[in-house]
Amino acid sequence: MKKLAAMLMALMMLLTMAACGQQAPEQTGGTVEPGAQSDDAVTGQVDTPAPDEDTPEMGSVSGGTYTNRFAGISCTLDDSWYFYTDEQIDELNGFVRESTSDEELKAFLDCKAANHPDVSYIMEEFVHAEVNSYDAIIDASGNPIFEAGNVSPVSIMDIVNDNDNSIYYIIKDLPEDTRAAGRAVVKSFGVKSRFVHFEFFRMTEDQASMGEKGRIVALEVNMRPCGGFTPDMINFARSTNVYKIWADMIAFGGTDMPVGEHYYCPFVGRRDGKNFVYSHEQIMQKYQKNIKMVDRIPDALSGAMGNQMYVATFSTREEMEQFYSDVLAVTDGDAAAAQAALSQVLALGEPTKALTPKPNLSPAVKPTTAVTKTPTRAVTKTSRKGRK
């Protein structure tokens, strides 16, 4: 984000200052002279290594001239500009990268009160949880005629910020507490004739403000289908066709599309640049009977989904976890720690009992697990009068 902000600032300067040139000089780094605290308003030191040709960089400052080789711009600034290092900015703003204790929170608030009392801000409590979804097709009477759900063990924010691999999966059998919570939302919002995607936190540890470990907590309501490859993954996981079920519901009020055997359906997006133990060809060879989709992720989506994707189906959770372990195994020294972390984030998602009390769902919602309603089509009647 800092790199992006620096690039945007540089572009703004390019448009507003007459002293801006269009071609950057050859040097790739520079030093800002500390100078005296009088007429020379440029202080601190900014050193940037030579960037890769295609890698965004923050740019550098030398003698009042800002240069960003990646953006191809150079601007000479007057004495009204003041340059700060990252450390100075953090100190000035009382920036806390990961506030994990009451002491760090108090330090932030004290710094803000002392240095920026008039600055407004929004602060949210960090929730220790994974995301579980309720994906359902609701008929015109408010009854679910199809239900499924996925589990996202890793935060998308962490995937993007850490440039990490991406994983989530369709769960084989929807947990009863997720089902109950989803149906309660359907009833509360009066949902009818919709394909819905609701998201819930499942707490991964006890948290006073949110509840005990394993509890379902409402997060997000979407009156639309799940995105990305997820509808296709649901098809693989339920041996059915949710597109047909959805269309039949709209056209006929029900469907005769069967739901077959249930599977786990994991998605994994490998991040380019990592030293994986198994090559793409080896993964394809080992899991050729399980893999349902394989492709390169478009650049526009790769930040959150990785670069090389695989979708497969498995009958048992153990098989799915082995698949994740093989696809994401790396040769680096941190491989063991990475595998341990992966096992930890996959540890939740299937409670053995309902952890959230079931709401009273009658009469709007009737529990159904199979789609059995036969569509009724309009038939034009022909009079028998005059016929022999």
C-alpha positions in Angstrom: 0.0 0.0 0.0 2.8 2.4 0.7 4.3 1.7 -2.7 1.0 2.3 -4.3 0.5 5.5 -2.3 4.0 6.7 -3.4 3.3 6.1 -7.0 -0.1 7.9 -6.8 1.6 10.9 -5.1 4.3 10.9 -7.8 1.7 11.0 -10.5 -0.2 13.8 -8.8 3.0 15.8 -8.7 3.6 15.1 -12.3 0.3 16.7 -13.2 0.5 19.7 -10.9 4.2 20.9 -11.0 5.8 22.6 -13.9 9.2 21.4 -13.0 8.4 17.8 -13.7 10.2 15.9 -16.4 9.0 12.8 -18.3 12.2 10.8 -18.3 13.8 9.5 -15.1 17.6 9.7 -14.8 19.7 6.6 -14.8 20.4 6.5 -11.0 18.2 4.1 -9.1 18.7 5.3 -5.6 19.7 8.4 -3.8 20.3 10.0 -0.4 18.3 12.9 1.0 20.7 15.3 2.6 19.7 15.9 6.2 20.8 19.6 6.0 20.0 22.2 8.5 16.5 22.7 10.0 16.2 26.1 8.2 15.7 26.7 4.5 16.5 23.2 3.5 13.2 21.4 4.2 14.4 18.0 3.0 15.5 15.8 5.9 16.0 12.1 6.6 17.5 9.5 4.3 15.8 7.3 1.7 17.9 4.6 0.1 16.3 2.3 -2.5 18.0 -0.6 -4.2 18.0 -1.0 -7.9 14.5 -2.4 -8.7 13.6 -5.1 -11.1 12.3 -3.7 -14.3 8.8 -5.0 -13.7 8.7 -4.5 -9.9 6.9 -1.4 -8.5 9.1 0.8 -6.3 8.7 3.8 -4.1 11.3 5.9 -5.8 14.0 8.0 -4.3 14.9 11.6 -3.5 18.2 13.4 -4.1 18.8 17.2 -3.7 15.0 18.0 -3.8 14.4 15.9 -6.9 12.0 12.9 -6.6 12.6 10.1 -9.1 10.6 6.9 -9.7 12.2 4.7 -12.3 9.3 2.3 -12.4 6.7 5.0 -13.2 9.2 6.8 -15.5 8.9 10.2 -13.8 11.1 12.8 -12.2 10.0 15.9 -10.3 12.1 18.7 -8.8 10.4 20.0 -5.6 10.7 23.4 -3.9 11.5 24.0 -0.3 7.9 23.6 0.9 8.2 19.8 0.5 9.3 17.7 3.5 10.3 14.0 3.1 9.9 11.4 5.8 11.3 7.9 6.0 9.0 5.0 6.7 10.1 4.9 10.3 9.4 8.6 10.7 5.9 8.2 9.2 5.2 5.3 11.5 6.4 7.3 14.5 4.4 10.4 13.5 1.2 8.5 13.1 1.6 6.3 16.1 1.3 3.4 13.6 1.0 -0.1 15.1 1.4 -2.9 12.6 -0.2 -5.6 14.7 -1.9 -4.4 17.9 -2.1 -7.6 19.9 -2.3 -6.3 23.4 -4.1 -3.7 25.5 -0.7 -2.0 26.1 -0.2 -1.5 22.3 -3.7 -0.2 21.9 -3.2 2.3 24.7 0.1 3.4 23.2 -1.6 4.1 19.9 -4.4 6.1 21.6 -2.0 8.1 23.7 0.1 9.0 20.6 -3.0 10.0 18.7 -4.2 12.2 21.5 -0.9 13.9 21.8 -0.1 14.4 18.1 -3.4 14.2 16.1 -6.3 15.0 18.4 -8.5 16.2 15.6 -8.0 13.2 13.2 -11.0 10.9 12.9 -10.5 7.2 12.4 -12.3 3.9 12.4 -11.0 1.0 14.5 -12.4 -2.5 14.4 -11.7 -5.4 16.7 -9.8 -8.2 15.1 -11.9 -11.4 14.9 -10.0 -14.7 15.3 -12.1 -16.9 13.0 -12.4 -18.6 9.7 -15.2 -17.9 7.2 -18.0 -20.5 6.6 -20.6 -19.9 4.0 -24.2 -20.9 3.5 -25.0 -21.2 -0.3 -28.6 -22.0 -1.0 -31.3 -21.7 -3.7 -34.6 -20.4 -2.2 -37.9 -21.0 -3.9 -40.8 -18.5 -4.2 -42.2 -19.7 -0.8 -39.0 -19.0 1.1 -38.0 -22.7 1.3 -34.4 -23.8 0.5 -34.5 -26.4 -2.3 -30.7 -26.7 -2.4 -28.0 -26.1 0.3 -24.2 -26.2 0.4 -21.3 -24.3 2.0 -17.6 -23.5 1.7 -14.9 -23.0 4.3 -12.2 -20.3 3.9 -9.5 -21.1 6.5 -7.2 -18.2 5.4 -8.1 -14.5 5.2 -8.1 -13.0 1.7 -6.4 -10.0 3.2 -3.5 -12.2 4.5 -3.3 -13.9 1.1 -2.9 -10.6 -0.7 -0.7 -8.9 1.8 1.6 -11.8 2.3 1.7 -12.8 -1.4 0.7 -16.3 -0.3 -1.1 -19.3 -1.8 -4.9 -19.4 -1.8 -7.1 -22.1 -0.4 -10.8 -22.8 0.3 -13.0 -25.8 -0.1 -16.6 -26.9 -0.4 -17.4 -28.9 2.7 -18.8 -32.4 2.1 -21.7 -32.1 4.4 -23.0 -28.8 5.6 -22.7 -28.4 9.4 -26.0 -28.2 11.2 -25.2 -25.0 12.9 -24.3 -23.3 9.6 -27.5 -24.7 8.1 -29.6 -23.4 11.0 -28.0 -20.0 10.9 -28.5 -19.7 7.1 -32.1 -20.7 7.3 -32.6 -18.1 10.1 -31.2 -15.4 7.9 -33.5 -16.5 5.0 -36.5 -16.2 7.3 -35.4 -12.9 8.9 -34.9 -11.2 5.5 -38.0 -12.8 3.9 -35.9 -14.2 1.1 -37.8 -15.6 -1.9 -36.7 -16.8 -5.4 -33.0 -16.2 -4.8 -29.7 -17.9 -5.0 -28.0 -16.6 -1.8 -24.5 -16.6 -0.4 -24.3 -15.8 3.4 -21.0 -15.7 5.3 -20.4 -16.5 8.9 -17.4 -16.3 11.2 -16.6 -19.6 12.9 -14.5 -18.6 15.9 -11.1 -20.3 16.1 -10.5 -19.2 19.7 -12.5 -17.8 22.6 -13.1 -14.1 22.3 -15.0 -12.2 24.9 -16.8 -9.9 22.5 -17.7 -12.6 19.9 -18.1 -15.9 21.7 -16.5 -19.2 22.4 -14.4 -21.2 20.0 -16.4 -22.9 17.3 -19.4 -20.5 17.5 -21.0 -19.2 14.4 -21.3 -15.4 14.1 -23.0 -13.5 11.3 -20.7 -11.7 8.9 -22.2 -10.9 5.5 -25.5 -11.4 3.6 -25.4 -11.5 -0.2 -28.6 -11.9 -2.3 -26.6 -13.4 -5.1 -24.7 -16.7 -5.9 -21.2 -17.2 -4.6 -18.5 -15.9 -6.9 -15.5 -17.1 -8.8 -15.3 -20.9 -9.5 -17.5 -21.7 -6.5 -20.7 -22.6 -8.3 -18.8 -25.1 -10.4 -17.1 -26.4 -7.3 -20.5 -26.9 -5.7 -21.6 -28.9 -8.8 -18.5 -31.2 -8.3 -19.1 -31.5 -4.6 -22.8 -32.4 -4.9 -22.8 -34.2 -8.3 -25.5 -31.9 -9.6 -26.0 -28.7 -11.6 -26.9 -25.6 -9.6 -27.3 -23.5 -12.7 -30.2 -25.8 -13.8 -31.7 -25.9 -10.3 -31.6 -22.1 -10.2 -33.1 -21.7 -13.6 -35.8 -24.3 -12.9 -36.7 -22.6 -9.7 -37.2 -19.3 -11.5 -39.1 -20.8 -14.4 -41.1 -23.5 -12.7 -40.9 -23.0 -9.0 -39.0 -26.2 -8.4 -36.7 -28.7 -10.2 -36.3 -32.3 -11.0 -32.5 -32.0 -11.0 -31.1 -34.7 -8.7 -28.4 -34.3 -6.1 -25.9 -37.1 -6.1 -23.0 -38.3 -4.0 -21.3 -35.7 -1.8 -17.6 -34.9 -1.9 -15.0 -32.4 -0.5 -14.0 -30.0 -3.3 -10.9 -28.1 -2.5 -9.5 -25.1 -4.5 -5.8 -24.3 -4.3 -4.1 -21.4 -6.0 -0.3 -21.7 -6.2 1.7 -18.5 -6.1 4.4 -18.0 -8.7 7.9 -17.7 -7.4 7.7 -20.3 -4.7 9.9 -23.4 -4.7 7.3 -26.2 -4.7 8.4 -29.8 -4.1 6.1 -31.2 -6.8 5.9 -29.8 -10.3 2.7 -29.1 -12.1 3.2 -32.3 -14.1 3.7 -34.4 -11.0 0.6 -33.0 -9.4 -1.4 -33.8 -12.5 0.0 -37.3 -12.7 -0.7 -38.1 -9.0 -4.2 -36.6 -8.9 -5.4 -37.2 -12.4 -8.5 -39.1 -11.2 -9.5 -36.3 -8.8 -8.8 -33.0 -10.6 -11.8 -31.4 -12.1 -10.4 -28.0 -13.1 -6.9 -26.7 -13.8 -6.0 -23.3 -15.2 -4.0 -20.1 -14.9 -5.7 -17.4 -12.9 -6.1 -14.1 -14.7 -3.7 -11.4 -13.5 -6.7 -9.2 -12.3 -7.7 -12.0 -9.8 -4.3 -13.5 -9.0 -3.7 -11.3 -6.0 -6.4 -13.0 -4.0 -6.4 -16.4 -5.8 -2.8 -17.3 -6.7 -1.5 -17.9 -10.2 -2.0 -21.6 -10.9 -5.3 -23.1 -9.8 -6.4 -26.7 -9.1 -9.9 -27.9 -8.2 -10.4 -31.6 -7.2 -12.8 -33.8 -5.4 -12.2 -36.3 -2.5 -14.4 -38.6 -0.5 -12.6 -38.1 2.8 -11.1 -35.1 4.6 -7.8 -37.0 5.0 -7.5 -37.2 1.2 -8.2 -33.5 0.8 -5.6 -32.6 3.4 -3.0 -34.7 1.7 -3.8 -33.0 -1.6 -3.3 -29.6 0.0 0.0 -30.8 1.6 1.3 -32.1 -1.8 0.3 -29.1 -3.9 1.7 -26.5 -1.4 4.8 -28.3 -0.2 7.9 -26.2 -0.7 11.6 -27.0 -0.6 12.6 -24.1 1.6 13.7 -24.5 5.1 10.4 -23.2 6.4 8.6 -26.2 4.7 7.9 -28.0 8.0 6.5 -24.9 9.6 4.4 -24.2 6.6 2.9 -27.7 6.7 2.2 -27.4 10.4 0.4 -24.1 9.8 -1.6 -25.6 7.0 -2.7 -28.5 9.2 -3.7 -26.0 11.9 -5.9 -23.8 9.6 -7.6 -26.9 8.2 -8.4 -28.2 11.7 -11.8 -26.5 12.0 -14.8 -26.5 9.7 -16.7 -29.6 10.7 -18.2 -29.4 14.2 -19.6 -32.7 15.5 -22.7 -31.0 16.9 -24.7 -27.9 16.4 -23.0 -25.1 18.4 -25.6 -22.5 17.8 -29.2 -23.2 19.0 -31.5 -23.9 16.1 -34.1 -21.1 15.6 -37.8 -21.8 15.1 -38.0 -22.1 11.3 -41.6 -22.9 10.8 -43.6 -22.2 8.8 -41.5 -20.3 6.3 -38.6 -22.7 5.9 -38.9 -26.5 5.5 -35.8 -28.6 5.8 -34.9 -30.3 2.5 -31.7 -31.9 1.4 -32.7 -33.3 -1.9 -34.4 -31.5 -4.8 -37.4 -33.5 -5.7 -40.1 -31.1 -6.9 -41.2 -31.8 -10.5 -41.8 -28.7 -12.6 -45.3 -28.0 -13.9 -45.5 -26.8 -17.5 -48.3 -25.0 -19.1 -50.4 -27.2 -21.4 -52.8 -26.0 -24.0 -56.1 -27.9 -23.8 -57.8 -29.0 -27.1 -61.6 -29.3 -27.1 -63.0 -32.8 -27.9 -66.2 -31.3 -29.4 -66.7 -32.4 -33.0 -64.0 -35.1 -32.7 -65.0 -38.7 -33.6 
